[in-house]
């Protein structure tokens, strides 16, 4: 049972911070609460660690600033429960209406979240952070940045020349019908309903809009582990809590998704094929099993990020089934070029209506010039064989690398897409060893939640004839890491 005491006191500006600690294990896990007195108690089986941050203020604005200061300085952590309105009002000699106004303002700003009528906690929204791109040493072969091969992207010149200089005005339809027609054909070919569509500014933009209109701060979201860095950062920044779901080459593991659903997740976010970073793709059998599992949870939102649909090289096996809330996002950056920030979103009528309504309040629409350009490039590259050639080339390169790895007893996965995933005991030494041999590969740490260490190797631009060279060097690095430890 947790006990709270007082020890050395520090002045913290608008609040008083009191710390006292006795711990049998510095690394013990802990849970916390902020009591009405301002006392925050942590307890574990072996650790008692009270921490106090005293909320202060003489009106709603100063109470709100005091709580925000505690959050900013790290004294109030995500998930900590703040005092009840009545308890804090009594301690500060304020009216409950004043404290309620402060809490309401902080909820609107995303600092607090109400879990039920009696419990308000610090929200999980994170500050935006800039990630450093992987460093590519001079002269190294870039297998880290995750880009498509520029030589396999369609030529934009003819399409740019064909886009007419016609101005679109406020009040025009937000979507270009030609682009929607192409999207409908693709969705229909994969058995995905396409009665309700929206055009958004890329894959992550579509995912963000869907999550924003359906989820609240602090909601738990099931997400593949490992998963794409941008998706993980987006989920965290929206104030949502990612629940890791282990995956293999056939997609999310059944037991792992069952566990996540039992925890009460609000949504399931997954990549049905060309999964980044592992190259996993839902198999027909796995998809059927997961659809059956999800049928028992009709309230859960399903979001599929089908970012490499044109060039994944494998069929699409969807999970949406006959659900009331779902969305499938198909972007074109991987297949037509990263600068074409366009995606088409299909979903249930309520989801698409909400996304379109929210879009009108912001950007309004995706540039019609960009939509026309995307439709032209999409149509021409499909008819002239550009997409088919890219699909076959990427598949050949991925297969060559996997075959070479198997020949060197290197475990790796990658059923589709640009990347293969190589489990390793330690990431950084292997990345450094490969860099010394002229290969830039990506450490798996930014992609992982609970998944064990690994490397993401982007093979999209690696010629087939270089696959054996890569395997030889990686095998040597891995052998060295397993060798005798040196002092």
ZAVEX-985318 format. One record per residue (C-alpha): x, y, z; residue in one letter; residue number from 1. Coordinates in nm, 4 decimals, m for minus. Each point is the difference from the previous one (the first is absolute). Example, Ala and Ser with C-alpha at 12.3 -4.5 7.8 and 13.67 -1.06 7.14 Angstrom:
<sites>
> px	py	pz	r	k
> 1.2300	m0.4500	0.7800	a	1 $
> 0.1370	0.3440	m0.0660	s	2 $
</sites>
This chain:
<sites>
> px	py	pz	r	k
> 0.0000	0.0000	0.0000	x	1 $
> 0.1373	0.3401	m0.0929	x	2 $
> 0.0984	0.2418	0.2749	x	3 $
> 0.0583	0.3712	m0.0517	x	4 $
> 0.2407	0.2061	0.2022	x	5 $
> 0.1810	0.3301	m0.0208	x	6 $
> 0.3688	0.0645	m0.0440	x	7 $
> 0.2241	0.2754	m0.1366	x	8 $
> m0.2058	0.2785	m0.1644	x	9 $
> 0.0748	0.1925	m0.3193	x	10 $
> m0.1783	0.3111	m0.1167	x	11 $
> m0.1419	m0.0475	m0.3487	x	12 $
> m0.1327	0.3429	m0.0876	x	13 $
> m0.3768	m0.0401	m0.0187	x	14 $
> 0.0075	m0.3303	0.1906	x	15 $
> 0.1802	m0.1663	0.2848	x	16 $
> 0.1849	m0.3206	m0.0774	x	17 $
> 0.0767	m0.2430	0.2803	x	18 $
> 0.1973	m0.3206	m0.0571	x	19 $
> 0.0816	m0.2968	0.2204	x	20 $
> 0.1261	m0.3361	m0.1150	x	21 $
> 0.0764	m0.3412	0.1362	x	22 $
> 0.0619	m0.2648	m0.2602	x	23 $
> 0.1206	m0.3555	0.0062	x	24 $
> 0.0339	0.0087	m0.3788	x	25 $
> 0.0679	0.3105	m0.2050	x	26 $
> m0.1502	m0.1580	m0.3078	x	27 $
> m0.3245	m0.1245	0.1571	x	28 $
> m0.3211	0.0758	m0.1860	x	29 $
> m0.2506	0.2279	0.1660	x	30 $
> m0.3460	0.1466	m0.0150	x	31 $
> m0.0958	0.3436	0.1222	x	32 $
> m0.2802	0.2263	0.1072	x	33 $
> m0.0194	0.3657	0.1044	x	34 $
> m0.1965	0.0239	0.3227	x	35 $
> m0.2244	0.2955	0.0945	x	36 $
> 0.2732	0.1351	0.2251	x	37 $
> 0.2212	0.0248	m0.3055	x	38 $
> 0.1936	m0.3104	0.1029	x	39 $
> 0.0925	m0.2412	m0.2796	x	40 $
> 0.0563	m0.3545	0.1230	x	41 $
> 0.1866	m0.2716	m0.1850	x	42 $
> 0.0034	m0.3574	0.1217	x	43 $
> 0.1328	m0.3353	m0.1093	x	44 $
> 0.0606	m0.3228	0.1860	x	45 $
> 0.3486	0.1218	0.0951	x	46 $
> m0.0097	0.3771	m0.0409	x	47 $
> m0.1703	0.2845	0.1832	x	48 $
> 0.0560	0.3301	m0.1756	x	49 $
> m0.2244	0.2946	0.0825	x	50 $
> 0.0302	0.3092	m0.2157	x	51 $
> m0.2038	0.3145	0.0672	x	52 $
> m0.0821	0.2847	m0.2355	x	53 $
> m0.2308	0.2510	0.1624	x	54 $
> m0.2390	0.1585	m0.2458	x	55 $
> m0.0511	0.3661	0.0813	x	56 $
> m0.1963	0.2982	m0.1302	x	57 $
> m0.2532	0.2649	0.0936	x	58 $
> m0.2261	m0.0218	m0.3058	x	59 $
> m0.0703	m0.2352	m0.2902	x	60 $
> 0.2824	0.1379	m0.2162	x	61 $
> 0.2712	m0.0324	0.2665	x	62 $
> m0.1149	m0.3483	0.1022	x	63 $
> 0.0227	m0.1077	m0.3636	x	64 $
> 0.3475	0.1546	m0.0333	x	65 $
> 0.1173	m0.1782	0.3145	x	66 $
> m0.1087	m0.3393	m0.1370	x	67 $
> 0.1573	0.0730	m0.3389	x	68 $
> 0.3246	0.0955	0.1750	x	69 $
> m0.0010	m0.3316	0.1848	x	70 $
> m0.0464	m0.1844	m0.3280	x	71 $
> 0.2667	0.2042	m0.1782	x	72 $
> 0.2581	m0.0602	0.2748	x	73 $
> m0.0825	m0.3701	0.0126	x	74 $
> m0.1364	0.0038	0.3552	x	75 $
> m0.3431	m0.1060	m0.1265	x	76 $
> 0.0236	m0.3005	m0.2315	x	77 $
> m0.2474	m0.1387	m0.2569	x	78 $
> m0.2599	m0.2123	0.1758	x	79 $
> 0.0345	0.1757	0.3394	x	80 $
> m0.3403	0.0745	0.1506	x	81 $
> m0.0507	0.3617	0.1104	x	82 $
> m0.2058	0.0813	0.3118	x	83 $
> m0.3755	0.0078	m0.0319	x	84 $
> m0.1569	0.3380	m0.0644	x	85 $
> m0.1450	0.0144	0.3502	x	86 $
> 0.3239	m0.1083	0.1736	x	87 $
> 0.2196	0.2507	m0.1839	x	88 $
> m0.2555	0.2791	0.0455	x	89 $
> m0.0041	m0.0637	0.3755	x	90 $
> 0.3791	0.0007	0.0286	x	91 $
> 0.0408	0.3195	m0.2046	x	92 $
> m0.3004	0.1721	0.1600	x	93 $
> m0.1625	0.0432	m0.3404	x	94 $
> m0.3473	m0.0799	m0.1215	x	95 $
> m0.0506	m0.3358	m0.1747	x	96 $
> m0.1203	0.1984	m0.3031	x	97 $
> 0.3415	0.1689	m0.0280	x	98 $
> 0.1941	m0.3264	0.0144	x	99 $
> m0.2432	m0.1655	m0.2405	x	100 $
> 0.0592	0.2858	m0.2451	x	101 $
> 0.3786	m0.0548	0.0234	x	102 $
> m0.0392	m0.3737	m0.0610	x	103 $
> m0.2375	0.0610	m0.2909	x	104 $
> 0.2498	0.2371	m0.1626	x	105 $
> 0.2807	m0.2551	0.0415	x	106 $
> m0.2146	m0.2765	m0.1487	x	107 $
> m0.0726	0.2162	m0.3027	x	108 $
> 0.3734	0.0632	m0.0422	x	109 $
> 0.0802	m0.3694	0.0318	x	110 $
> 0.1876	0.0205	0.3315	x	111 $
> m0.2612	m0.1915	0.1983	x	112 $
> m0.2348	m0.2803	m0.0925	x	113 $
> m0.3088	m0.1200	0.1890	x	114 $
> m0.0121	m0.3798	0.0187	x	115 $
> m0.3322	m0.0043	0.1833	x	116 $
> m0.2148	0.2317	0.2115	x	117 $
> 0.2298	m0.0180	0.3000	x	118 $
> 0.3517	m0.0347	m0.1441	x	119 $
> 0.2002	0.2533	m0.2003	x	120 $
> 0.3602	m0.0735	m0.1010	x	121 $
> 0.2941	0.1588	m0.1757	x	122 $
> m0.0369	m0.0724	m0.3722	x	123 $
> 0.2480	m0.2015	m0.2031	x	124 $
> 0.0426	0.2549	m0.2796	x	125 $
> 0.3677	0.0494	m0.0786	x	126 $
> 0.1831	0.3026	m0.1276	x	127 $
> 0.0951	m0.0136	m0.3647	x	128 $
> 0.3609	m0.1082	m0.0457	x	129 $
> 0.2298	0.0009	m0.2991	x	130 $
> 0.1645	m0.3326	m0.0744	x	131 $
> 0.3424	m0.0102	m0.1544	x	132 $
> 0.0116	m0.1776	m0.3349	x	133 $
> 0.2383	m0.2979	m0.0130	x	134 $
> 0.3515	0.1145	m0.0816	x	135 $
> 0.1332	m0.1416	m0.3267	x	136 $
> 0.3833	m0.0071	0.0026	x	137 $
> 0.1738	0.1304	m0.3088	x	138 $
> 0.0287	m0.2731	m0.2594	x	139 $
> m0.2286	m0.2419	0.1864	x	140 $
> m0.2825	m0.1860	m0.1713	x	141 $
> m0.3236	0.1508	0.1366	x	142 $
> m0.2116	m0.2814	0.1423	x	143 $
> m0.1299	0.2148	0.2858	x	144 $
> m0.2140	0.2859	m0.1274	x	145 $
> m0.2981	m0.2074	m0.1167	x	146 $
> m0.0331	0.1687	m0.3385	x	147 $
> m0.1265	m0.1538	m0.3236	x	148 $
> 0.2458	m0.0372	m0.2857	x	149 $
> m0.0210	0.3273	m0.2005	x	150 $
> 0.0694	m0.1966	m0.3182	x	151 $
> m0.3239	m0.1934	0.0514	x	152 $
> m0.2208	0.3051	0.0540	x	153 $
> m0.2062	0.1283	m0.2939	x	154 $
> 0.1140	0.3022	m0.2005	x	155 $
> m0.1927	0.3053	0.1189	x	156 $
> 0.0894	0.2169	m0.3009	x	157 $
> m0.2804	m0.0971	m0.2403	x	158 $
> m0.2573	0.0078	0.2773	x	159 $
> 0.1093	0.3448	0.1157	x	160 $
> m0.0281	0.1292	m0.3559	x	161 $
> m0.3517	m0.1382	m0.0330	x	162 $
> m0.1441	0.1654	0.3114	x	163 $
> m0.1984	0.2968	m0.1317	x	164 $
> 0.0206	0.3464	0.1607	x	165 $
> m0.3635	0.0027	0.1130	x	166 $
> m0.0671	0.1702	0.3309	x	167 $
> m0.2272	m0.1746	0.2496	x	168 $
> m0.2029	0.2222	0.2284	x	169 $
> m0.1506	m0.0159	0.3461	x	170 $
> m0.3118	m0.2117	m0.0029	x	171 $
> 0.1231	m0.2430	m0.2658	x	172 $
> m0.0058	m0.3700	0.0780	x	173 $
> 0.2974	m0.0823	0.2250	x	174 $
> 0.0932	m0.3164	m0.1923	x	175 $
> 0.0886	m0.0537	m0.3646	x	176 $
> m0.2379	m0.2592	m0.1412	x	177 $
> 0.2630	m0.1568	m0.2235	x	178 $
> 0.2147	m0.0765	0.3034	x	179 $
> m0.2982	m0.1424	0.1878	x	180 $
> m0.0851	m0.2253	m0.2961	x	181 $
> 0.3488	m0.1485	0.0010	x	182 $
> m0.0194	m0.0538	0.3750	x	183 $
> m0.3430	m0.1640	m0.0252	x	184 $
> 0.1313	m0.2477	m0.2550	x	185 $
> 0.2880	m0.0946	0.2288	x	186 $
> m0.2160	m0.0343	0.3089	x	187 $
> m0.2614	m0.2031	m0.1878	x	188 $
> 0.2663	m0.2391	m0.1319	x	189 $
> 0.0910	m0.0808	0.3607	x	190 $
> m0.3573	m0.0290	0.1259	x	191 $
> 0.0108	0.3255	0.1962	x	192 $
> m0.3192	0.2098	m0.0030	x	193 $
> 0.0564	0.3360	m0.1686	x	194 $
> m0.3335	0.1786	0.0291	x	195 $
> 0.1506	0.2629	0.2303	x	196 $
> 0.3379	0.1508	m0.0909	x	197 $
> 0.2127	0.2991	0.0968	x	198 $
> 0.3278	0.1355	m0.1364	x	199 $
> 0.2576	0.0846	0.2669	x	200 $
> 0.3556	0.1294	0.0034	x	201 $
> 0.1842	m0.3308	0.0233	x	202 $
> m0.0227	m0.3187	0.2030	x	203 $
> 0.0834	0.1405	0.3435	x	204 $
> m0.2331	0.2936	m0.0576	x	205 $
> m0.2844	m0.2438	m0.0630	x	206 $
> 0.0854	m0.2098	0.3065	x	207 $
> 0.0226	0.3097	0.2181	x	208 $
> m0.3384	0.1302	m0.1155	x	209 $
> m0.1731	m0.3327	0.0608	x	210 $
> 0.1484	m0.0388	0.3487	x	211 $
> m0.0817	0.3601	0.0900	x	212 $
> m0.3684	m0.0312	m0.0833	x	213 $
> m0.0481	m0.3282	0.1869	x	214 $
> 0.2473	m0.0090	0.2916	x	215 $
> 0.0460	0.1972	0.3185	x	216 $
> 0.3140	0.0908	0.1907	x	217 $
> 0.1195	m0.3010	0.1967	x	218 $
> m0.1710	m0.2610	m0.2182	x	219 $
> 0.1965	m0.3209	m0.0542	x	220 $
> 0.0820	m0.0884	m0.3614	x	221 $
> 0.1146	m0.3449	m0.1119	x	222 $
> 0.2968	0.0360	m0.2336	x	223 $
> 0.2456	m0.2437	m0.1556	x	224 $
> 0.3308	m0.0446	0.1774	x	225 $
> 0.2359	0.0872	m0.1570	x	226 $
> m0.1746	0.2743	m0.1935	x	227 $
> 0.0771	0.2989	m0.2208	x	228 $
> 0.1729	0.2830	0.1890	x	229 $
> m0.2317	0.2679	m0.1381	x	230 $
> m0.3096	m0.1910	0.1062	x	231 $
> 0.1299	m0.0533	0.3537	x	232 $
> 0.0906	0.3684	0.0327	x	233 $
> m0.3409	0.1017	m0.1344	x	234 $
> m0.1899	m0.2225	0.2432	x	235 $
> 0.1995	0.1285	0.2959	x	236 $
> m0.0303	0.3642	m0.1052	x	237 $
> m0.3779	m0.0356	m0.0249	x	238 $
> 0.0024	m0.0994	0.3653	x	239 $
> m0.0891	m0.3611	m0.0741	x	240 $
> 0.1667	m0.2960	0.1685	x	241 $
> 0.1492	m0.2596	m0.2362	x	242 $
> m0.0649	m0.3608	0.1014	x	243 $
> 0.2595	m0.2226	m0.1709	x	244 $
> m0.1203	m0.2962	m0.2056	x	245 $
> 0.2746	m0.2438	m0.0975	x	246 $
> 0.0157	m0.0930	m0.3691	x	247 $
> 0.1583	m0.2628	m0.2183	x	248 $
> 0.0249	m0.0333	m0.3782	x	249 $
> m0.3777	m0.0609	m0.0228	x	250 $
> m0.1009	0.3107	0.1935	x	251 $
> m0.1199	0.0607	0.3572	x	252 $
> 0.0201	m0.3088	0.2187	x	253 $
> m0.3408	m0.1248	0.1121	x	254 $
> 0.0837	m0.0335	0.3701	x	255 $
> 0.1610	0.3438	0.0061	x	256 $
> m0.3018	0.1694	m0.1561	x	257 $
> m0.2322	m0.1937	0.2324	x	258 $
> 0.1911	0.1369	0.2986	x	259 $
> m0.0203	0.3555	m0.1342	x	260 $
> m0.3745	m0.0272	m0.0602	x	261 $
> m0.0504	m0.1374	0.3500	x	262 $
> 0.1722	0.3139	0.1312	x	263 $
> m0.2763	0.2099	m0.1526	x	264 $
> 0.1738	0.1696	m0.2921	x	265 $
> m0.2023	0.2583	m0.1905	x	266 $
> 0.1598	m0.0652	m0.3379	x	267 $
> 0.2244	m0.2416	m0.1873	x	268 $
> 0.2512	0.1588	m0.2368	x	269 $
> 0.1874	m0.2307	m0.2371	x	270 $
> 0.1747	m0.0307	m0.3355	x	271 $
> m0.1521	m0.2867	m0.2031	x	272 $
> 0.3057	m0.0448	m0.2271	x	273 $
> 0.3486	0.1458	m0.0509	x	274 $
> 0.0113	0.0577	0.3750	x	275 $
> 0.2690	0.2437	0.1011	x	276 $
> 0.2491	m0.1014	0.1388	x	277 $
> m0.0476	m0.3787	m0.0243	x	278 $
> m0.1429	m0.0556	m0.3486	x	279 $
> m0.2839	m0.2080	0.1470	x	280 $
> m0.3242	m0.0551	m0.1930	x	281 $
> m0.3315	m0.1369	0.1206	x	282 $
> m0.0540	m0.3506	m0.1296	x	283 $
> m0.3475	m0.1110	m0.1034	x	284 $
> m0.0220	m0.2459	0.2896	x	285 $
> 0.1237	0.2497	0.2609	x	286 $
> m0.2350	0.2696	m0.1271	x	287 $
> m0.2994	m0.2348	0.0272	x	288 $
> 0.0927	m0.0933	0.3566	x	289 $
> 0.0452	0.3619	0.1023	x	290 $
> m0.3290	0.1058	m0.1621	x	291 $
> m0.1771	m0.2650	0.2049	x	292 $
> 0.1722	0.1260	0.3134	x	293 $
> m0.0856	0.3629	m0.0752	x	294 $
> m0.3639	m0.0882	m0.0674	x	295 $
> m0.0393	m0.0386	0.3762	x	296 $
> 0.1116	0.3625	0.0423	x	297 $
> m0.2195	0.1975	m0.2427	x	298 $
> 0.0557	0.3272	0.1861	x	299 $
> 0.3754	0.0001	m0.0752	x	300 $
> 0.1149	0.2241	m0.2860	x	301 $
> 0.2152	m0.1735	m0.2655	x	302 $
> 0.2462	0.2128	m0.1982	x	303 $
> 0.2051	m0.1580	m0.2794	x	304 $
> 0.3018	0.1853	m0.1376	x	305 $
> 0.0398	m0.1522	m0.3468	x	306 $
> 0.2849	0.2314	m0.1002	x	307 $
> 0.1596	m0.2271	m0.2624	x	308 $
> m0.3119	m0.1403	m0.1602	x	309 $
> 0.1157	0.0456	m0.3622	x	310 $
> 0.3433	m0.1568	0.0420	x	311 $
> m0.0193	m0.2293	0.3040	x	312 $
> 0.0121	m0.3116	m0.2168	x	313 $
> m0.2521	m0.1946	0.2126	x	314 $
> m0.3815	m0.0095	0.0167	x	315 $
> m0.1915	0.2166	0.2439	x	316 $
> m0.1794	m0.1919	0.2763	x	317 $
> m0.2028	0.2494	0.2011	x	318 $
> m0.1326	m0.0090	0.3560	x	319 $
> m0.2851	0.2494	m0.0223	x	320 $
> m0.2720	m0.2581	m0.0728	x	321 $
> m0.3496	0.1296	0.0697	x	322 $
> 0.0819	0.2577	0.2676	x	323 $
> m0.1659	0.3248	0.1013	x	324 $
> 0.3308	0.1913	0.0336	x	325 $
> 0.2919	m0.0516	m0.2351	x	326 $
> 0.2372	0.1716	m0.2410	x	327 $
> 0.2519	m0.1084	m0.2638	x	328 $
> 0.2620	0.2568	m0.1040	x	329 $
> 0.1808	m0.0369	m0.3322	x	330 $
> 0.2811	0.2447	m0.0689	x	331 $
> 0.2186	0.0330	m0.3094	x	332 $
> 0.3337	0.1175	0.1411	x	333 $
> 0.1735	m0.3395	m0.0170	x	334 $
> m0.1204	m0.0849	m0.3501	x	335 $
> m0.0308	0.3328	m0.1849	x	336 $
> 0.2430	0.2173	0.1972	x	337 $
> 0.0378	0.1372	0.3553	x	338 $
> m0.0784	0.3555	m0.1116	x	339 $
> m0.3511	m0.0979	m0.1065	x	340 $
> m0.1604	0.0580	0.3400	x	341 $
> m0.3329	m0.1553	m0.0896	x	342 $
> m0.1999	m0.2915	0.1391	x	343 $
> m0.3550	m0.1220	m0.0500	x	344 $
> m0.1912	m0.1023	0.3097	x	345 $
> m0.2885	m0.2473	m0.0098	x	346 $
> m0.2148	m0.0636	0.3040	x	347 $
> m0.3433	m0.0189	0.1503	x	348 $
> m0.2269	0.2958	m0.0713	x	349 $
> 0.0309	0.1510	0.3481	x	350 $
> 0.3811	m0.0140	0.0010	x	351 $
> 0.0327	0.1579	m0.3446	x	352 $
> m0.2548	0.2698	0.0842	x	353 $
> 0.1881	0.0879	0.3190	x	354 $
> 0.3363	0.0078	m0.1783	x	355 $
> m0.1381	0.2205	m0.2785	x	356 $
> m0.1590	0.2351	0.2522	x	357 $
> 0.3219	0.0345	0.1971	x	358 $
> 0.1980	0.0493	m0.3212	x	359 $
> m0.2254	0.2910	m0.0994	x	360 $
> 0.0960	0.1790	0.3209	x	361 $
> 0.3711	m0.0272	m0.0810	x	362 $
> 0.1567	m0.0346	m0.3414	x	363 $
> m0.3411	m0.0239	m0.1660	x	364 $
> 0.1140	m0.2444	m0.2648	x	365 $
> 0.3067	m0.1556	m0.1571	x	366 $
> 0.1257	0.2103	m0.2929	x	367 $
> m0.1929	m0.0856	m0.3152	x	368 $
> 0.3210	0.0458	m0.1988	x	369 $
> 0.1641	m0.2691	0.2126	x	370 $
> m0.3041	m0.2252	m0.0343	x	371 $
> m0.0043	0.0385	m0.3798	x	372 $
> 0.3736	m0.0680	m0.0166	x	373 $
> m0.0385	m0.3098	0.2185	x	374 $
> m0.2890	m0.1329	m0.2095	x	375 $
> 0.1948	0.0529	m0.3234	x	376 $
> 0.3173	m0.1673	0.1301	x	377 $
> m0.1998	m0.2823	0.1568	x	378 $
> m0.1902	m0.0727	m0.3205	x	379 $
> 0.3001	0.0187	m0.2338	x	380 $
> 0.2353	m0.2037	0.2227	x	381 $
> m0.2629	m0.2716	0.0327	x	382 $
> m0.0610	m0.0192	m0.3742	x	383 $
> 0.3618	0.0233	m0.1204	x	384 $
> 0.1293	m0.2702	0.2364	x	385 $
> 0.1993	0.2293	0.2316	x	386 $
> m0.1762	m0.1212	0.3141	x	387 $
> 0.0218	m0.3644	m0.1008	x	388 $
> 0.3709	0.0325	m0.0756	x	389 $
> 0.0612	0.1642	0.3381	x	390 $
> m0.1991	m0.2709	0.1770	x	391 $
> 0.2000	m0.2790	m0.1612	x	392 $
> 0.3343	0.1729	0.0549	x	393 $
> m0.0632	0.0651	0.3680	x	394 $
> m0.1121	m0.3611	0.0489	x	395 $
> 0.3103	m0.1333	m0.1760	x	396 $
> 0.2320	0.2129	0.2117	x	397 $
> m0.1712	m0.0983	0.3238	x	398 $
> 0.0080	m0.3694	m0.0924	x	399 $
> 0.3667	0.0191	m0.0946	x	400 $
> 0.0909	0.1474	0.3382	x	401 $
> m0.2085	m0.2526	0.1938	x	402 $
> 0.1514	m0.2888	m0.1983	x	403 $
> 0.3516	0.1323	0.0622	x	404 $
> m0.0736	0.0378	0.3709	x	405 $
> m0.1322	m0.3551	0.0238	x	406 $
> 0.3162	m0.1221	m0.1679	x	407 $
> 0.1992	0.1621	0.2809	x	408 $
> m0.2328	m0.1214	0.2786	x	409 $
> m0.1272	0.3544	0.0643	x	410 $
> m0.3579	0.0118	0.1257	x	411 $
> m0.2092	0.2640	m0.1774	x	412 $
> m0.3615	0.0757	m0.0870	x	413 $
> m0.1575	0.1883	m0.2900	x	414 $
> m0.2980	m0.1226	m0.2016	x	415 $
> m0.0663	0.3256	m0.1835	x	416 $
> 0.1034	0.3598	m0.0439	x	417 $
> 0.3338	0.1767	0.0279	x	418 $
> 0.1431	m0.1342	0.3236	x	419 $
> 0.1264	m0.3117	0.1724	x	420 $
> 0.0375	m0.0384	0.3762	x	421 $
> 0.2985	m0.1762	0.1551	x	422 $
> m0.0175	m0.0913	0.3705	x	423 $
> 0.3286	0.0724	0.1813	x	424 $
> 0.1205	m0.0146	0.3585	x	425 $
> 0.1373	0.3558	m0.0082	x	426 $
> m0.0943	0.2654	m0.2538	x	427 $
> 0.2595	0.2761	0.0279	x	428 $
> 0.3149	m0.2150	m0.0337	x	429 $
> m0.1437	m0.1725	m0.3077	x	430 $
> m0.0990	0.3332	m0.1577	x	431 $
> 0.3510	0.1287	0.0671	x	432 $
> 0.1605	m0.3162	m0.1355	x	433 $
> m0.2025	0.0208	m0.3199	x	434 $
> 0.0835	0.3703	m0.0398	x	435 $
> 0.3688	m0.0877	0.0226	x	436 $
> m0.0555	m0.2375	m0.2930	x	437 $
> m0.1817	0.2605	m0.2082	x	438 $
> m0.3642	m0.0835	0.0791	x	439 $
> m0.2409	0.2396	0.1723	x	440 $
> m0.2769	m0.1960	0.1757	x	441 $
> m0.2574	0.1188	0.2527	x	442 $
> m0.0039	m0.1032	0.3660	x	443 $
> m0.3411	m0.1332	0.0980	x	444 $
> m0.0321	0.1844	0.3321	x	445 $
> m0.2205	0.2891	m0.1257	x	446 $
> m0.2449	m0.2502	m0.1505	x	447 $
> m0.0389	m0.2186	0.3093	x	448 $
> m0.2231	0.0049	0.3066	x	449 $
> 0.0476	m0.3408	0.1635	x	450 $
> 0.1451	m0.1838	m0.2995	x	451 $
> 0.3570	m0.1365	0.0314	x	452 $
> 0.2888	0.1772	m0.1765	x	453 $
> 0.0385	m0.0122	m0.3753	x	454 $
> 0.1167	0.1831	m0.3112	x	455 $
> m0.2110	0.1492	m0.2757	x	456 $
> 0.1749	m0.0417	m0.3343	x	457 $
> m0.1599	0.1796	m0.2936	x	458 $
> 0.0735	m0.2090	m0.3092	x	459 $
> m0.2112	0.1976	m0.2481	x	460 $
> 0.3025	0.1490	m0.1745	x	461 $
> 0.2465	m0.2874	0.0402	x	462 $
> 0.0854	m0.1734	m0.3296	x	463 $
> m0.0492	m0.3766	0.0066	x	464 $
> 0.3692	m0.0586	m0.0665	x	465 $
> 0.0933	0.1818	0.3247	x	466 $
> m0.2146	m0.2212	0.2248	x	467 $
> 0.2776	m0.2529	0.0599	x	468 $
> 0.2494	0.2754	0.0909	x	469 $
> m0.2452	0.1320	0.2580	x	470 $
> m0.0540	m0.3464	0.1469	x	471 $
> 0.3733	m0.0721	0.0253	x	472 $
> 0.0715	0.3235	0.1842	x	473 $
> m0.2993	m0.0340	0.2341	x	474 $
> 0.0962	m0.3584	0.0837	x	475 $
> 0.3531	0.1132	0.0860	x	476 $
> m0.1280	0.2780	0.2262	x	477 $
> m0.2431	m0.2335	0.1759	x	478 $
> 0.2720	m0.2636	0.0451	x	479 $
> 0.2282	0.2584	0.1575	x	480 $
> m0.2720	0.1060	0.2418	x	481 $
> m0.0428	m0.3638	0.1074	x	482 $
> 0.3724	m0.0576	0.0384	x	483 $
> 0.2135	m0.0046	0.3127	x	484 $
> m0.0437	0.3057	0.2180	x	485 $
> 0.3063	0.2190	0.0165	x	486 $
> 0.1082	0.2053	0.2974	x	487 $
</sites>
